[in-house]
Amino acid sequence: QQFISFLDTGSSDTWVVTSDLECVEISTQVPLDQSACGFGPLYNLTQGQWTNITGLAFEIEYFPELEILDGDMAYAPITMGGITVEQQEVALVDYSAWSGDGHSSGLVGLAYPAITSAINRTTGQDVEYNPLFSNMVAQGLVSDAVFTIALDQVPQNYSVLAPAGAIAIGGLVPEEYWEGNFTTVDIEVTQNIGAVTELTWYTTTHEFVFRDARNGTLRSGGTFQSIVDCGTAPNFVPTLAAYEVNAQFDPPATYNSTLGYWTVDCNATAPYAAYVIGGVEMPMRPENMIVRSLNGLEGYEDVCFSAFADGGIPAIDGPMIIGEVWQLGYVIAYDQGNSQIHFAQRSDYS
């Protein structure tokens, strides 16, 4: 059985939604029809080659929309990019509060084992396991412990089956996807999330800068840790920086307290904004700063949003997020073998 799945560097589990799905409303958990969760084809349990892991359940909640998934853990053969792990631990989802796209039925998490979401049914304790890419590395199925992602910006109503970039498993995407040199930084232990001593997400410390629309000076939004997460659309920056950078749009973006995001005129002029990573200023493409229908929010299909959202206070709320919208301008190699992330400017593909 084949499925369209999200790629997510901000989580570690691989899951698929099963034909036993119970769909519920996100905020109230009121039962809904299966179709209300917006998944594509469901995994037929009677036709699948899977073995239930009796003692383990699956529970996860995804930020920022607070979507939840529950189910069972199982072993199953999983193939991605022509590479097969014969006995991969995978979550078979049978309970979901989700707002899908009508096509995808699963997700492939590409982060570290420490943040997998298997739960011991008896004790309620987390049970760590090797995610899909970690098993590819451990079993010698890839030559190098690195994968590379190059994302395309695609137009509204673009087919989910059409090309939207590339992922290389075990190496780099072809050279035509990037230009210039790669900038390399270490993956860091994530701070301010409890007593964590091992690698969890692809986290790095950097500065955020933007240009003041009034006088043209370059201002700093602070230096802090962020997770490089292709599974989250906006960039989450510290509260003060979020308010300041959103004021630089012309006309300025407006905060929507109901949604927790800034809306902006679809024809506004975007400010200059950049992350300074490894000492290199990496600006965001202006066309990626104004996002139509951020996260596919129902009822807001024709509303434009700022690419910058309020992530809180790093010392209290933990790491910020470098989201998909910034990554549209870069090729990123996630190098687990050397505990490093490599960034290069994306070649023009407009």
C-alpha positions as CSV (number, residue, x, y, z in Angstrom):
1,Q,0.0,0.0,0.0
2,Q,1.4,3.4,-1.0
3,F,0.7,6.7,0.7
4,I,1.5,10.4,0.3
5,S,3.2,11.4,3.6
6,F,4.5,14.7,5.0
7,L,8.2,15.0,5.6
8,D,9.0,16.5,9.0
9,T,12.4,17.3,10.5
10,G,10.6,18.5,13.7
11,S,9.5,15.1,14.8
12,S,10.7,11.5,14.6
13,D,7.8,9.1,14.2
14,T,6.5,7.5,11.0
15,W,2.8,7.0,11.0
16,V,-0.1,6.1,8.8
17,V,-3.8,6.5,9.4
18,T,-5.8,3.2,9.4
19,S,-9.2,2.2,8.2
20,D,-10.3,2.0,11.8
21,L,-9.9,5.7,12.2
22,E,-12.1,7.6,14.7
23,C,-12.0,11.3,13.7
24,V,-12.7,14.0,16.3
25,E,-12.9,17.8,16.3
26,I,-9.6,19.4,17.3
27,S,-10.7,21.8,20.1
28,T,-13.6,19.7,21.6
29,Q,-12.8,16.1,20.7
30,V,-16.4,15.7,19.5
31,P,-16.7,12.7,17.2
32,L,-16.9,13.5,13.5
33,D,-17.2,11.6,10.3
34,Q,-13.9,10.0,9.1
35,S,-13.7,12.3,6.1
36,A,-13.7,15.4,8.4
37,C,-10.1,14.8,9.3
38,G,-9.1,15.3,5.7
39,F,-6.9,12.3,5.1
40,G,-6.3,10.6,1.8
41,P,-6.6,6.8,1.4
42,L,-6.5,4.9,4.7
43,Y,-4.2,1.9,5.5
44,N,-6.2,-1.3,5.1
45,L,-5.2,-3.4,8.2
46,T,-6.5,-6.6,6.7
47,Q,-4.2,-6.3,3.7
48,G,-1.1,-4.9,5.5
49,Q,2.0,-6.8,6.5
50,W,2.4,-5.7,10.0
51,T,3.0,-7.1,13.5
52,N,1.4,-5.4,16.5
53,I,3.8,-4.5,19.4
54,T,1.3,-5.4,22.1
55,G,2.8,-3.4,24.9
56,L,3.2,-0.1,23.1
57,A,0.8,2.7,22.2
58,F,1.4,5.8,20.2
59,E,0.4,9.3,21.4
60,I,1.5,12.7,19.9
61,E,0.4,16.3,19.7
62,Y,1.7,18.6,16.9
63,F,2.6,22.2,17.4
64,P,1.3,24.8,16.5
65,E,-2.3,23.7,15.6
66,L,-2.5,21.2,18.5
67,E,-3.5,18.3,16.3
68,I,-3.4,15.0,18.1
69,L,-3.0,11.4,17.0
70,D,-3.3,8.1,19.0
71,G,-2.9,4.5,17.9
72,D,-0.8,1.3,18.2
73,M,2.9,0.7,17.5
74,A,3.7,-2.1,15.0
75,Y,6.5,-3.5,12.9
76,A,6.1,-3.2,9.2
77,P,8.2,-3.0,6.0
78,I,8.6,0.7,5.1
79,T,10.0,1.9,1.8
80,M,11.0,5.5,1.0
81,G,13.0,6.6,-2.0
82,G,13.5,3.0,-3.0
83,I,15.1,2.1,0.4
84,T,13.3,-0.5,2.5
85,V,13.5,-1.1,6.2
86,E,11.9,-4.5,6.6
87,Q,11.1,-4.3,10.3
88,Q,10.4,-0.6,11.0
89,E,8.6,0.5,14.1
90,V,5.6,2.5,12.8
91,A,2.5,4.0,14.3
92,L,-0.9,2.8,13.1
93,V,-3.2,5.7,13.9
94,D,-6.9,5.0,14.8
95,Y,-7.8,8.2,16.6
96,S,-7.2,11.7,15.2
97,A,-8.0,15.4,15.7
98,W,-6.5,16.6,12.4
99,S,-7.1,19.1,9.6
100,G,-5.7,17.4,6.5
101,D,-5.3,18.2,2.8
102,G,-7.5,15.4,1.5
103,H,-4.5,13.6,0.0
104,S,-1.8,12.7,2.6
105,S,-2.4,9.8,5.0
106,G,0.8,9.8,7.0
107,L,4.0,11.4,8.1
108,V,7.7,10.5,8.1
109,G,9.6,12.1,11.1
110,L,13.3,12.6,10.4
111,A,14.6,13.8,13.8
112,Y,16.3,11.8,16.5
113,P,15.2,8.7,18.5
114,A,15.0,10.8,21.7
115,I,11.7,12.4,20.7
116,T,9.8,9.3,19.4
117,S,6.3,9.0,20.8
118,A,5.8,5.3,21.7
119,I,4.3,4.8,25.2
120,N,4.4,1.7,27.5
121,R,0.7,0.8,28.0
122,T,1.3,-0.4,31.5
123,T,3.6,2.3,33.0
124,G,2.8,5.2,30.7
125,Q,6.5,5.8,30.2
126,D,8.1,6.9,26.9
127,V,9.8,4.1,25.0
128,E,12.5,5.3,22.6
129,Y,13.1,3.6,19.3
130,N,14.9,4.1,16.1
131,P,13.1,6.2,13.5
132,L,13.1,5.3,9.8
133,F,16.2,7.3,8.8
134,S,18.1,6.1,11.9
135,N,17.4,2.5,11.0
136,M,18.5,3.1,7.4
137,V,21.8,4.3,8.8
138,A,22.1,1.6,11.5
139,Q,21.4,-1.2,8.9
140,G,23.9,0.2,6.3
141,L,21.2,0.9,3.8
142,V,22.6,4.4,3.0
143,S,26.2,5.3,2.4
144,D,26.3,8.4,4.6
145,A,24.2,9.4,7.7
146,V,22.9,12.5,6.0
147,F,19.8,13.6,4.1
148,T,19.2,16.8,2.2
149,I,16.0,18.7,1.5
150,A,15.3,21.3,-1.2
151,L,11.8,22.7,-1.0
152,D,10.0,24.5,-3.9
153,Q,7.5,27.3,-3.4
154,V,4.4,26.2,-5.3
155,P,1.4,28.1,-6.4
156,Q,-2.0,27.9,-4.7
157,N,-4.1,24.8,-5.8
158,Y,-0.9,23.1,-7.0
159,S,-1.4,19.3,-7.3
160,V,0.1,17.3,-4.4
161,L,1.3,14.8,-7.0
162,A,3.4,17.4,-8.9
163,P,7.1,18.0,-8.1
164,A,7.8,20.3,-5.2
165,G,11.5,20.0,-4.6
166,A,13.7,17.1,-3.7
167,I,15.0,14.9,-0.9
168,A,18.3,13.0,-1.1
169,I,18.6,10.1,1.4
170,G,22.2,9.3,2.2
171,G,23.8,12.3,0.5
172,L,23.2,15.6,-1.3
173,V,20.6,16.7,-3.8
174,P,22.0,17.4,-7.3
175,E,24.2,20.5,-7.6
176,E,21.6,22.4,-9.7
177,Y,19.6,22.8,-6.6
178,W,22.1,25.1,-4.8
179,E,24.6,27.8,-5.5
180,G,27.7,29.0,-3.6
181,N,29.2,27.2,-0.6
182,F,27.6,25.4,2.3
183,T,27.7,27.0,5.7
184,T,28.1,24.4,8.5
185,V,27.0,24.6,12.1
186,D,26.9,22.0,14.9
187,I,23.6,20.5,16.0
188,E,23.1,21.5,19.6
189,V,21.4,19.9,22.6
190,T,18.1,21.8,22.9
191,Q,17.9,24.2,25.8
192,N,15.1,25.2,28.1
193,I,12.9,22.1,27.6
194,G,13.9,20.2,30.8
195,A,16.8,18.0,31.7
196,V,17.8,17.0,28.1
197,T,21.4,15.9,27.5
198,E,21.1,14.2,24.1
199,L,20.3,15.4,20.6
200,T,16.6,15.7,19.9
201,W,15.8,18.2,17.1
202,Y,18.0,19.9,14.6
203,T,18.7,22.8,16.8
204,T,21.2,25.7,16.4
205,T,21.9,29.1,17.9
206,H,21.8,32.1,15.6
207,E,20.9,35.8,15.4
208,F,17.8,37.2,13.7
209,V,18.0,40.6,12.0
210,F,15.7,42.8,10.0
211,R,15.7,46.2,8.4
212,D,13.9,49.1,10.0
213,A,11.5,50.5,7.3
214,R,11.7,54.0,8.8
215,N,15.5,54.7,8.6
216,G,16.9,51.6,6.8
217,T,19.1,50.5,9.7
218,L,19.6,46.8,10.4
219,R,18.2,45.8,13.8
220,S,18.8,42.7,15.8
221,G,15.9,40.6,17.0
222,G,18.2,38.7,19.4
223,T,20.4,35.6,19.4
224,F,18.6,32.4,20.4
225,Q,18.2,28.7,19.6
226,S,15.9,27.5,16.9
227,I,14.8,24.1,15.6
228,V,15.1,23.8,11.8
229,D,11.7,22.3,11.1
230,C,10.4,21.7,7.6
231,G,7.1,20.5,9.1
232,T,6.1,23.9,10.5
233,A,5.1,26.6,8.1
234,P,5.9,29.9,9.8
235,N,9.1,31.1,11.5
236,F,8.6,31.4,15.3
237,V,10.8,34.2,16.7
238,P,10.8,35.8,20.2
239,T,7.8,37.9,21.1
240,L,9.4,41.3,20.8
241,A,11.1,40.5,17.5
242,A,7.8,39.2,16.1
243,Y,6.0,42.4,16.9
244,E,8.9,44.5,15.6
245,V,9.4,42.7,12.3
246,N,5.7,42.5,11.5
247,A,5.5,46.3,11.9
248,Q,8.0,46.7,9.0
249,F,5.6,45.4,6.4
250,D,4.1,48.2,4.2
251,P,1.3,48.4,5.2
252,P,2.1,46.8,8.6
253,A,0.9,43.4,9.5
254,T,-2.0,43.1,11.9
255,Y,-2.1,40.7,14.8
256,N,-5.1,38.4,14.9
257,S,-5.5,37.3,18.5
258,T,-8.0,34.6,17.6
259,L,-5.5,32.8,15.3
260,G,-2.3,33.9,17.1
261,Y,-0.8,35.0,13.7
262,W,-0.3,38.3,11.9
263,T,-2.4,38.9,8.8
264,V,-1.0,41.1,6.0
265,D,-2.2,42.7,2.8
266,C,-1.5,40.2,0.0
267,N,0.1,43.0,-2.0
268,A,2.1,44.5,0.9
269,T,5.9,45.2,0.6
270,A,7.8,42.7,2.7
271,P,10.8,43.9,4.9
272,Y,14.3,42.6,4.7
273,A,14.8,39.9,7.3
274,A,17.5,37.3,7.8
275,Y,18.9,34.6,10.0
276,V,22.7,34.9,10.8
277,I,23.8,31.3,10.9
278,G,27.4,30.4,11.4
279,G,28.3,34.0,10.9
280,V,26.6,34.2,7.5
281,E,23.6,36.4,6.9
282,M,20.9,34.3,5.2
283,P,18.0,36.5,4.1
284,M,14.5,35.3,3.5
285,R,13.1,35.7,0.0
286,P,10.5,38.6,0.0
287,E,8.0,36.4,-1.9
288,N,8.1,33.9,0.9
289,M,7.3,36.4,3.6
290,I,3.6,36.8,2.7
291,V,1.9,33.4,2.9
292,R,-1.6,32.8,1.5
293,S,-3.7,30.5,3.7
294,L,-1.0,29.7,6.3
295,N,-1.2,26.0,7.4
296,G,-4.3,25.6,5.3
297,L,-6.6,27.2,7.9
298,E,-10.2,26.6,7.0
299,G,-12.1,29.8,6.1
300,Y,-8.8,31.7,5.5
301,E,-8.0,30.4,2.1
302,D,-7.8,33.9,0.6
303,V,-6.2,35.6,3.6
304,C,-2.5,36.4,3.6
305,F,-0.3,35.9,6.7
306,S,3.1,37.1,7.7
307,A,5.8,34.4,7.8
308,F,6.8,35.5,11.3
309,A,4.9,34.3,14.4
310,D,5.3,34.8,18.1
311,G,7.4,32.0,19.7
312,G,7.4,33.5,23.2
313,I,10.5,34.0,25.4
314,P,13.3,31.5,24.6
315,A,14.5,31.3,28.2
316,I,11.0,30.3,29.3
317,D,9.3,28.8,26.2
318,G,12.3,26.9,24.8
319,P,13.6,27.0,21.2
320,M,12.1,29.0,18.4
321,I,11.5,27.5,14.9
322,I,13.0,28.2,11.5
323,G,10.1,27.1,9.4
324,E,9.3,26.0,5.9
325,V,8.8,29.5,4.6
326,W,12.4,30.4,5.2
327,Q,13.7,27.0,4.0
328,L,12.1,27.6,0.5
329,G,15.2,29.8,-0.2
330,Y,17.8,27.2,0.9
331,V,19.1,23.7,0.5
332,I,19.7,22.1,3.9
333,A,21.7,18.9,4.6
334,Y,20.9,17.2,7.9
335,D,24.1,15.4,8.9
336,Q,23.5,13.0,11.7
337,G,26.8,11.3,11.2
338,N,28.7,14.5,12.1
339,S,26.0,16.1,14.2
340,Q,26.0,19.1,11.9
341,I,23.6,21.1,9.6
342,H,24.8,22.4,6.3
343,F,23.0,25.4,4.6
344,A,23.4,26.6,1.0
345,Q,21.5,29.2,-1.0
346,R,18.8,27.6,-3.2
347,S,19.3,28.1,-7.0
348,D,16.7,30.2,-8.7
349,Y,13.7,28.1,-9.6
350,S,11.1,30.7,-10.3
